[in-house]
């Protein structure tokens, strides 16, 4: 894979063409027995996506490898053309970058959730009822005022969106190999932050003390009375997106985690709030300043994780309304896909491939009548690894030269 990417970099060439990668997070689904064995895409009324599908190449994309369920980090690493099996970026680093925090060498960052636990210490809601962003900021400030340093390690907290926040440890002698405390499902108590190597023993001790203090501070809160931590990590060094592909990239995302991964790869990430219509407006405003646009849509994943089939259908239909506005910008290449699948039947990310639509005048014809998983399974693109998507986009943008004599 490294040799292929080296060749791809040498083939990249400048052009005036513009590319849009629209990532509907968790887009893919599987047939649901309670809804006529349809997927959410099949149940949705999507006239604009379906019309576009008739003019596009369709396929299925494997985010990491067959049977592997990816997190959001590996899912996007693959989309950006890097090998998620070789490049590991912890969730904590992505969250810290997403909230605009500049990590120093040696910092350990973690993704944190406020959660709800019962009188037995069992987690009954991993997301604390999705408390408001304002409530999250209040709680983070409350803890920050009382817990500033442990064993000479500075404790830095930054609020994110809804129930999410970021924990950063700054000090000497810290390692990143610590077991997550988040059990990833309700009905279990949090795990201990156990060190997985000798270099992370101090990190583990500090985390245990932090959790003891912080959980004591919030124990009387009606919903957010516990903290779960995962994705302990330190910043890696990697080749920037613009250097690899010769493009000027812009990322448009509301949620911090996705801004974080884009910043790590060197995307410009202007602030945007509200919902997807505000993202599309920003896309129009910035259209002449960049040539590669990563446009992120979160609502499909949220509905999938909540197991809400009708809500995910509704969010797909909402996204469909904006396709004409994006096409009106006349992109040379438009790809619509997901970073992974989040079937409502599973209430979680899954190993199933993501449907892919690739629109350009050079993409090849489609026999599909709709943009759905089953139609994509018969598409021109076949099933391919996510890390091949960038070469397909660049080729259709006429940005790759010939390989060999």
SVG drawing of the C-alpha trace seen along z (x, -y; Angstrom):
<svg xmlns="http://www.w3.org/2000/svg" viewBox="-43 -34 52 44">
<polyline fill="none" stroke="black" stroke-width="0.4" points="0.0,0.0 2.8,-2.4 4.3,-2.0 0.9,-2.6 0.4,-5.8 4.0,-6.9 3.1,-6.4 -0.2,-8.2 1.6,-11.3 4.0,-11.3 1.1,-11.1 -0.9,-14.0 -1.0,-17.1 -2.6,-20.6 -5.9,-21.4 -8.7,-23.8 -11.3,-21.1 -13.2,-21.1 -14.1,-18.1 -16.7,-17.6 -16.7,-14.7 -20.1,-14.7 -19.9,-12.3 -23.3,-11.4 -22.0,-9.8 -23.1,-6.3 -25.2,-6.4 -25.3,-2.7 -27.9,-0.3 -29.1,3.3 -32.6,4.6 -34.8,4.1 -37.5,6.8 -39.8,4.3 -39.9,2.1 -40.5,4.5 -36.9,5.6 -35.8,2.3 -32.8,0.3 -33.2,-3.3 -32.0,-4.5 -34.6,-2.2 -37.4,-3.5 -36.5,-7.2 -38.0,-9.3 -34.9,-10.7 -35.8,-12.0 -32.6,-14.1 -30.2,-11.4 -32.0,-8.9 -31.9,-11.1 -28.2,-11.7 -27.6,-8.0 -28.8,-7.5 -26.0,-9.7 -23.3,-8.4 -21.1,-5.4 -22.3,-3.4 -20.5,-1.0 -19.8,0.2 -16.8,-0.8 -15.1,1.2 -13.9,-1.4 -11.1,0.7 -11.3,4.4 -13.9,7.1 -15.7,7.7 -14.0,4.9 -16.2,2.3 -14.5,-1.1 -14.6,-4.0 -15.1,-7.4 -11.3,-8.1 -10.4,-5.0 -13.4,-5.6 -12.2,-9.1 -8.6,-8.1 -9.6,-5.7 -11.8,-8.3 -8.8,-10.6 -6.7,-7.9 -4.6,-6.8 -4.4,-3.2 -6.4,-3.0 -4.7,0.3 -1.2,-1.4 -2.1,-4.8 -3.7,-5.0 -5.0,-8.3 -6.7,-8.1 -10.1,-9.6 -8.8,-11.8 -6.4,-13.6 -9.2,-14.1 -11.6,-15.6 -8.9,-17.9 -8.1,-19.2 -11.8,-19.5 -12.4,-21.9 -9.4,-24.0 -7.0,-22.9 -3.3,-22.9 -1.7,-19.7 1.9,-19.8 4.4,-16.9 3.7,-14.5 0.1,-15.5 -2.4,-12.7 -5.9,-13.5 -9.1,-11.5 -12.6,-11.7 -15.0,-12.1 -18.7,-11.5 -21.0,-12.6 -23.2,-9.6 -25.9,-8.5 -25.4,-5.8 -27.8,-4.3 -27.3,-3.7 -25.4,-0.5 -22.9,-2.3 -24.3,-0.8 -24.3,-3.0 -27.9,-3.3 -27.3,-6.0 -23.9,-6.5 -24.9,-9.9 -26.6,-11.4 -29.8,-12.0 -27.8,-14.0 -27.6,-17.0 -27.4,-20.4 -24.0,-21.9 -24.6,-24.7 -25.1,-22.2 -22.0,-20.4 -20.0,-23.6 -21.4,-24.3 -20.3,-20.9 -16.9,-21.1 -16.3,-24.5 -17.5,-23.2 -15.0,-20.3 -12.2,-22.5 -12.5,-24.9 -11.9,-22.1 -9.5,-19.7 -6.5,-21.5 -3.5,-19.3 -2.8,-15.7 0.7,-14.4 2.3,-17.3 0.1,-16.7 -2.0,-19.6 -5.7,-18.7 -7.2,-20.5 -10.9,-20.1 -12.7,-21.6 -16.4,-21.2 -17.6,-19.8 -21.1,-19.4 -24.0,-17.9 -22.6,-15.3 -19.1,-15.3 -16.0,-17.0 -12.2,-16.5 -9.7,-15.7 -6.0,-16.6 -3.2,-15.5 -0.1,-17.7 3.1,-16.8 6.2,-14.6 6.3,-10.8 2.9,-10.2 2.0,-7.3 -1.1,-6.8 -1.6,-3.0 -4.5,-3.0 -7.7,-0.9 -10.9,-2.8 -13.3,-3.3 -16.3,-3.4 -17.9,0.1 -19.5,-1.0 -23.0,0.2 -25.5,-0.4 -25.9,2.2 -22.3,2.3 -20.2,0.3 -17.3,-1.8 -14.0,-0.1 -10.9,-1.1 -8.3,-3.1 -5.8,-0.3 -2.3,-0.9 -1.4,1.4 2.3,0.8 4.9,-0.4 5.2,-3.9 1.5,-4.5 1.4,-3.7 1.5,-7.3 -1.2,-8.2 -3.4,-5.4 -2.9,-6.7 -3.7,-10.3 -6.8,-9.2 -8.1,-7.1 -7.7,-10.1 -9.3,-12.4 -12.3,-10.2 -12.7,-9.8 -12.7,-13.6 -14.8,-14.5 -17.5,-11.9 -17.7,-13.1 -18.3,-16.7 -21.2,-15.7 -22.7,-12.8 -25.9,-14.7 -26.5,-15.8 -29.9,-14.4 -28.5,-13.1 -24.8,-13.8 -23.6,-12.0 -20.7,-10.0 -17.8,-10.3 -16.7,-7.8 -13.3,-8.1 -11.9,-6.6 -9.4,-7.0 -6.4,-7.9 -3.8,-9.2 -0.9,-11.4 -0.4,-13.3 1.2,-11.4 3.2,-12.9 1.8,-12.4 1.9,-13.7 -0.6,-16.5 -3.5,-16.1 -2.4,-19.0 1.1,-17.7 -0.1,-14.2 -2.7,-15.2 -1.7,-18.7 -5.0,-20.3 -6.2,-23.1 -8.6,-21.5 -11.5,-22.9 -13.4,-20.9 -17.0,-22.0 -18.2,-20.2 -20.1,-21.2 -19.0,-18.5 -15.6,-18.9 -14.3,-15.4 -14.6,-15.8 -13.0,-19.2 -10.3,-17.6 -9.4,-14.9 -9.5,-17.4 -7.1,-19.7 -4.7,-16.9 -4.5,-16.3 -4.0,-20.1 -7.5,-21.1 -8.7,-24.6 -11.6,-24.4 -13.7,-27.6 -16.2,-27.8 -19.8,-26.8 -22.8,-26.2 -26.5,-25.5 -27.3,-22.6 -26.6,-21.3 -28.1,-24.3 -25.4,-26.5 -22.7,-24.1 -24.0,-24.3 -24.1,-28.1 -20.5,-28.1 -19.7,-25.7 -21.1,-28.3 -19.3,-31.2 -15.9,-29.4 -16.3,-27.8 -13.8,-30.0 -11.1,-29.8 -10.5,-26.0 -10.6,-23.0 -11.3,-20.1 -14.3,-20.2 -15.0,-17.8 -18.6,-18.3 -19.8,-16.4 -23.4,-15.5 -23.8,-14.0 -27.6,-13.4 -27.7,-10.0 -25.2,-8.6 -27.0,-10.0 -30.3,-8.4 -28.6,-5.1 -26.9,-4.9 -30.2,-5.7 -31.8,-2.9 -34.4,-5.2 -35.3,-3.9 -37.9,-6.6 -35.6,-9.4 -32.7,-8.1 -35.1,-8.0 -36.2,-11.5 -32.6,-12.7 -31.7,-11.1 -34.7,-12.8 -33.6,-16.2 -30.1,-15.7 -31.7,-15.0 -33.2,-18.5 -29.7,-20.0 -28.4,-18.0 -29.6,-20.5 -27.9,-23.4 -24.6,-21.5 -24.9,-20.5 -25.7,-24.1 -22.1,-24.9 -21.1,-22.6 -18.5,-20.5 -16.3,-18.4 -16.5,-15.5 -19.1,-14.9 -18.9,-11.8 -21.7,-10.9 -20.9,-8.2 -20.5,-7.4 -17.4,-6.9 -19.0,-3.7 -22.5,-2.1 -24.7,-2.6 -27.7,-0.4 -30.6,-1.2 -31.1,2.5 -27.7,2.6 -27.8,-0.8 -24.1,-1.2 -21.4,-1.3 -21.1,1.9 -18.8,3.8 -21.2,3.4 -19.8,1.5 -20.9,-2.0 -22.9,-2.9 -21.0,-5.2 -22.1,-7.5 -19.5,-9.1 -20.7,-11.8 -18.6,-13.3 -18.7,-13.4 -16.0,-10.7 -17.4,-8.4 -19.0,-5.8 -22.6,-4.9 -24.9,-3.4 -27.7,-0.9 -29.1,-1.9 -32.5,-3.3 -31.9,-4.6 -29.1,-5.4 -29.5,-2.4 -27.2,0.3 -28.7,3.0 -28.4,0.8 -24.8,-0.1 -24.0,3.6 -24.6,4.0 -22.8,0.7 -20.0,0.0 -17.5,-0.7 -17.9,2.7 -16.7,3.1 -13.4,1.4 -11.4,0.2 -12.1,-3.3 -8.5,-4.3 -8.9,-3.9 -11.6,-6.6 -9.2,-9.5 -7.5,-8.0 -11.0,-7.6 -11.9,-11.2 -8.5,-12.6 -8.8,-10.5 -12.3,-11.8 -11.1,-15.3 -8.3,-14.8 -5.7,-15.3 -3.7,-12.1 -1.1,-11.6 -0.3,-8.3 1.5,-5.6 4.5,-4.2 5.7,-4.7"/>
</svg>
